[in-house]
Amino acid sequence: MSKHNAELNETKVKILHAAALIVKREGATALTLESAAKEAGISKGGLLYHYPNKDTLIKCMNEYLLNQYMDNIQTRVAEAKDVNLSNGGKWTRAYIKESFETQAQDNDYSTVLLTLAALQNEDRMMYQEKQAYMQKCSESDKINPLMATILRLAADGLQFHEALGQSAINPEMREKLEKTMLDLTDEREAWQGSWRKSYLLPRYNI
């Protein structure tokens, strides 16, 4: 469990997992207190004891998933063995890898993206703060900050696209896409090669 989620008891985690599973499987509109209680295998009264309304449930679910997602990225950074790559880009590579793998899970970052519209403006502050932190990580990752930002947003876009069930990318193309994005974090490969000279440099001066 995420270190930020360590204070959650087993029942709360079960409810949050159940809510996230419903959103991913059936969409955000299918999430109700009744459906979450049924999925978690508890009574509605048991759910209400921990989460008194749907807004609170969605807010807490998103916080749980975001904390888990960010902690997973930090774990990848700490365990990275990118000995053949430049010193920069560790955080961006970890973000890309987590983004591509998380879609296979029942509870992931794309679930957060699907439910943002259901949150009140004040409840979106947590997401905005997390986004600001991730942008800071992108800009301080010792590679070109513009490319780091492009890659992070591209990874977000893929997750949202797949969460909506709209992706037409086959597994082979998806694998190539991940590899290309990872290659672009290696400045020796991406920034000194012909791809940069012929495309990025004349268009964006990077």
Helices and strands as residue ranges (DSSP letters): G 3-5, H 10-26, G 28-30, H 33-40, H 44-50, H 54-79, H 90-102, H 109-115, G 116-118, G 121-124, H 125-139, H 145-163, H 171-183, H 187-190, H 194-195, I 196-200, H 201-204
